[in-house]
Each structure stands twice: as C-alpha cells, then as structure tokens.
Amino acid sequence: MGKLVFVDKEEAVRRMDRWGGEGTPFFFMIDFDMEQCLVERPEDIPEDELLFLFPRAGNWAGKMPRLKEPFLWKSFPESFEDYSHSFGIVRRNIWEGNTFLINLTCATPVETDLSLFRIFVRAEALYKLWLKDRFVVFSPEIFVRIQDGFISSHPMKGTIDASVPDAGLRLLSDEKETAEHATITDLIRNDLSQIADEVTVMRYRYLDEVDTHDGRLLQMSSEIRGRLPLDYARRLGELFFRLLPAGSVTGAPKKKTVDIIREAENYSRGFYTGVMGYFDGKDLDSAVMIRFLEQEAGGKLVFKSGGGITFLSDVRDEYEEMKRKVYVPIY
C-alpha cells in the first residue's frame, strides 16, 4: 500500500470505465473543477492518509465513545459588506438573465480544539471522509446512487431551524425555498436525462432532520430516478462525469452559472462541493462534498458553506443561512 496519487479527469474516466466493466470495487473523489481526482481500489488506499465511512462501504472500523464532552467552536464569518458584494454580482447576473439559480458559498475561518480526525470519528453524517492534514467532510447529501440498473439523485435545497414554531410547514410554504427547490429538481432531472431513460420524480419535497452541535435543522429534498443503458458499467466514468459538477451546488443553467460562481466567490472551492463515492463491483453510491472543514497552510481551519440564490432571495437572510451552516454535527 503506497501513497495516494491524484490523477486528471481523463485518467479518472479510464479507471472508472475499466473497473466498472470488470466489476472491480473502487473508491473515488473528484474536486469541483474536475482537475484533481482520486480513483483507487480500496486495498490501495493507505488508511493513515484517507478514511471514509458511507452507508454501504468504508475503511474505518474503529469506534469512539459518544461522550457529551464540551468542545471549542468559534467561527469568524466574512463581513456582511463583503458578502453583499458577492451577492450583488449574483443579483446582477440574475436580473440580466444569465442565471436563475446559483449556489453562492464562502470560506469561514473557525477555531476549535477538535482535530480533523476527531471530527471524522465523532461526527454524525451519512457520508464521512478524512484526508490527512487536508480536510474532513461530513455530508448529508446523496449525489447519485446506482442500483439494479437504475440511477437516482436526491438534491437537497431548503433549510430551516427546526426549533422555529411550525418549522416544517414554514419551510414547505416558503415561496423562495419552493422556487429554488423546484428549479434544482428540474435541473437534476435534465442532468439524469442525459444518460438515462424513463427519468421520473419519485418523491418531491420531503423533509429530513439534521442534528448539529448548535441545534436541529430541517432540510428539504426530492428523489429523481432513471433507467441506465444496459452497458452502463463499462462506461461508468464517461457517464458519471457528464453529470458533473453537481447541480445542487452550482445552479441553472449550469455552465454559465459556474462562470458566475468563479467571479462572485473570493476563494477556491477545491474539493468542497466536489463528489465522493464507492463502487462495490455492481452498485454505486456517492455524495456531494458539503459540510466541509479544510486545513490550510500553517494549520488555519476554514469551514466552507453557502446556499442557493434566486431573484426572491434577501441578502440578509442568505447571509444568516450561510453562517448557520457553519457547524459540526456532534452532540
């Protein structure tokens, strides 16, 4: 077992196609710009460098007691004025018709006495990943799942503090959140239609509850499913990359919106909002890399978070939502 070796998109596609066709299990991780990719068989992943734990796979078998011990967590969000500047770029492009939904994100410095590894072990999330001295991810959001020849996606858009009276009803009846969720559901349906037939919305706007160190959140999701071609396994990489970057963390129309994101955001996303996943030789499971804490040079920690912006968005509300998402799901 050697060191991790990152490859470019072309090599990632070749490996995914080859191992998919052979029925060989592999782990993969792809950054937002699709420039840095890791595609490796599980036995070739050094556990002292990378750990992952997904609902159906993982290379972490350790346990740590669920102690309700206090921990330090302080965040230092960018100023409202700086956020407003980025928001203004987005708003201008919306009114000019260049985009009608865009995911605007920020990098927030944080101070904590928890190490990246300790957060990986203690965090509660569907999908967790730790990359030594780089970052930790504790994502609740499925990207796509492939099972028995069907592909499904579960875009997550819409968040509210669960302690708010009638929180679920408020979220489901919120005009801005409803419009944003409808747009992203349609975008994902169109994305899946590029590679699958019989694409259908199976569930629309259901609610999940997420526990955090600072309280509970309700988040809104939908499920879209389609039937893949019979030869999908030997074209797994080719088909998968056609879905990237993930629509739920970019916007619509996707290509132009990505250009606006690069103009509006004042930092590099890197692996944040990329995707990670596992192919077990038959089925595939993957997640969007959100809920993301990164260690920069010198040990500085930044938490990357954001939210969807539409023409109905209020700058103060979006700023507060971005700050609310700077949390660790430890309790």
N, C-alpha and C positions, 0 to 999 in steps of 0.2 A: 504494500500500500504506500503510494508516494504522495507528493504534494498535489494540491488542487491546481489544475490547469484550465484557464478560461480560454474559450475559442470564439471565433467570429460567427456571424449568422449562418454563413454558407456551410461551415463545418458542423454547426449545431443541427442544421436541417439534414445533412448527410447521416449523422449519427442517429437521429430520431427516426429517419426513414429506414435505415438498416436494422436497427434493433427492434423497431416496431414490426417490420416484416418478419424478423426472426423469432419474435415473441420473447425477446430478452428484456428483463426488467431494467429500468434506468431511472435515475433522479435527474431533474433539470431545473435550471434557474436562469431567467432571462431578464436583463435590465430594460428600463423604459425605452431607451433608444435602440434596443436590439443590437448593441455593439459588443457587449460582454455577455457571454453565455457559458453556462456550465452544464454539460450533459455527460453523466458518468454512470456506470454500473454501480450499484450500492456497495459491492465489495471493494471498489476502488476509491471510496470516499474515506479519507482519514478522519476518524471520529474526534481527534484532538483539534481539528480545524473546522469541521462543519457538523452540526447536529440538526435533525429535523424530526418533527412529530406531526403527522397528518392523521385524519380519521382512520385511514386504511393502511398506513405504512409509516415507517420511521426507523431511525437507527439509534434512538435513545430509549433505554430500558430502565434507567435509574429512577429513583424516587426521592422526594424530599418532603418531610412533614409539612402539612399545611398549617403553619404557625401564624397566628394573627399578631405577628410582631410588627411594631410600627417601623416605618422607613421614611427616609427623607425624600421628598419630591417637590422641587420648586421649578417653575417654568418662567421664562422671560420672553414673552411674545414680542414680535416686532410692534412698533407703534401703530396706532390707528391711522396716523397720517401716511406711513409707509404702505400699510395695507390698502388704504384708499387710493393711492397712486396706481397700484397694480389693478385694483378693482376698476378704476377709471379706464384703463386700457381695455379691459374686458368689456365694460359697458359700451365704450365707443364702437368696438367691433360688433357687438350685438345690434346696436342701432344702425350700423352700416350694412347689416345683413350678412356678415362674414361667418357668424356662428349664432346658434340659438340655444346652446347649452355648452358650458365649459367648466371643467374642474380646475379651480384655482387653488394652489397649495402654497404652503410656507414652511420654512425651517425654523423651529423654535428652540433656542438653547435651553437646556434643562440641567439641574443639579440634583444628583441622587447618590445615596450610599449603596445602591444596588448595582452590581456588575451586570454586564450584558448576559453572562452565563446564568447568573442568579435569576434574572428576569425571565430568561428562557425556561428555566426549571419551574418557577413559581407561577408564571402567567397562565391564566385560563383562556384558551382560544382553540378554535377548530384546527387552525394551522399555525405551527410554530417553527421557527428556524433561527439558528445561531451560527454566525460566521465569525470566527475568532478575530478579535480586535477590529472588527468592521461594523457589524450591526446585528440587531435582533429584531425579528418580526413576530407579531402575534395577531394574525389576521382572522377576522370572522367571515371574510367574503370569498365564496367559491367563484372561480373564474369559469372553467368548463369541466364537466365530467363526461367521460365516455364509458358506456356500459352496454354490452349486448348489441353493439352496432348503432346505438343512439347517442347523440351528444346533447347535453343540457347546460344551461347557464343560469346563474342566479344573481342578476345585478342588484346591488344594494344602494338605494338612494332614498334619503329622508331620515332625519334623526331628531329625537326629542327627549328631554329629560323625563324619565319615567315617573318622577315624583310630582310632576305637574298634574293638577286635577284633570281627569278625563284625557290623559295623555294620548292614548291610542286613538280616540275619536278625534282629537285635535289634529293629530298628525295626518290621519286619513282624510280629513276635511280641509286641510290647508291647501289653498289654491296654488301657491308657488311650489310646494312639495309635490302636489299631484301632477302639475305640468312637467316638472323635472323628471319625475318617475316615469311618466308616460313617454317622454322623449327618449330616455335611456332604454326603456323596454323595446321601443320601436327600433332603436339603433342596434341593439343586440340581436333582435330578430332579423334585421337585414344582414348583420355580420354572419350569423349562422347560415343564412340562406345562400351565402357564397360557397359553402362547402357541403350543405346538407339539403335534403328534400323534406317535405311534409313538416315544415317548421311551424310550431304552434305554441301559444302562450298557455301553459298548463295551469299555472297559479298566478294571480295578479294581485299585487299589493298586500302581501301577508306581513305580519309583524313578528320580529324576533326581539328578545330581551337580552341585553348585554350588561353584565356586571363589571364595574370598574372600581378602582380604589376610592373614587370620589362619588360613588352613587351608581344608579342604574340608568341605562339608556334604552329607548325603543328605537329599532331601525326597521325600515320598510324594504321588502324585497319582492321580486317576482321570479317565476321559473319559466324558461323557454326551452323547448326541446325540438330536435330534428333527427331525421334518419340519415346516417352517413352512407357513402357508396360502399359496395362490398369490398373494394380493395383499399379501404382507408388505412389499414395498419401499415402497409408498405409505403404509404405516402404521409405518414403521421406528421413528420416535421414540416413538409410542404404545406399541408392543410392547417396545422396549428399556427404557423407564422402568419398565415393570411388573416387570422383573427386579431393580430397584434397591431398597435398597443391596445390594451383593454379599453373598451368603450366607456365603461363606468368611471374611469379615471382620466379620460380625455374629454370627450364631448361630441357634438354633432354640428356640421359634418366633420368627420374625424380628421382628415388630412389638414384642412385649413385650421381647425381648432388646435392641432398640435403646434402649428406655426405661431399662433397667438399665445399659447402657453409659454413658448420659449421667449417671446417678447415680454410677457407680463411678469413672469416669475424671476426673481433675482438670485437664484441659486440653481445648482444642477440636481435633478431628481436622482440620478444614478439608478440603483436597484429599487428605490422606492417607486411604487406603482408599476413595477415590472410584474412578472409572474413566476411562480414556483410550482413544481408538481412531481408526480411519480406515475410511471407506467409499470404495472405489475406483470407484464407479458401478455395481458389480454385487455384489461381496462385501464383507464387513465383518470387521475384526479388532480386538480390544480386549483391554485388560489391566487388572488390579487395580493400583491405585497404592500398592504396598508397596515396601519398601526406599527410604525417603523421608527426605531431608535438607532441612530448612527453615531459611531465614534470617529471623530475627525482627528487629524494630526495633532499631537500634543495631548490627546485624551479628552478633548472637549466633546460633549454629547449634544446632539440636536435631534429633536423629535419632528418628523415631517407629517403634516396633516393639512386638510383642506376641505372643500365642499363644492357642490355644483352651483353655478351662477346662471340665472336666466334673466329675461327682461323684467320679471317680477321681483327680483332679489333686492333686498335692502342691505346697504353696505354695513351698517352697524350689526344687523342680525347675522350676516355672514362672518363678520369678524369674530363675534362671540361664539359662533358654532365652531370655527377653526380652533379657537382656544379651548373649547370644551373637549375636543377630540385629543388633546394632549394629555393622555392618561395611560396608566398601566392597569390591566385587568387582574389585579392582585388584591386579595381581601382575606 
